[in-house]
Amino acid sequence: MSEKRKSTRVTKKIKSEVRGDDFVSRSTAVDVSRGGIFISTPEPLGDGASVKLTVMLPDDGEVEVKGIVRWVRNDESPEKRAGMGIEFIDVDEETAKKLEKLLS
C-alpha cells in the first residue's frame, strides 16, 4: 500500500468524542497529524461519513473539528486497532494553532 498522507503523523493517546448521524463514540485517538486523526473504535462509521469531533488536548482544553471518514479498519490485531481515519475539514486558525502545538 502506498503512502497517501500529506502530513507527518504523531502517535498520541488523546481522549476524543466523534459524533455523526445517530452515532456517538468516546474513544482514544491514536495517531494525529495536521490533516487528520485516527480514532480507535470497535464500530467505525463508513467511508465518506461526515462527523464532528471533540478532541481533548493536554494542557489546551478541547477543540471542535469537522471531519470526513476517509478510511476504515474493521479488523483488530495486536498491532493495529479497529477504527477510522478522519480528515479534518474547515479548521479555523485557532484550532490549527492548538493542533500544531500538540504535534511539536
Secondary structure as UniProt FT lines:
FT   STRAND          10..20
FT   TURN            21..22
FT   STRAND          23..32
FT   STRAND          36..40
FT   TURN            47..48
FT   STRAND          50..57
FT   TURN            58..60
FT   STRAND          61..73
FT   STRAND          83..89
FT   HELIX           93..103
//
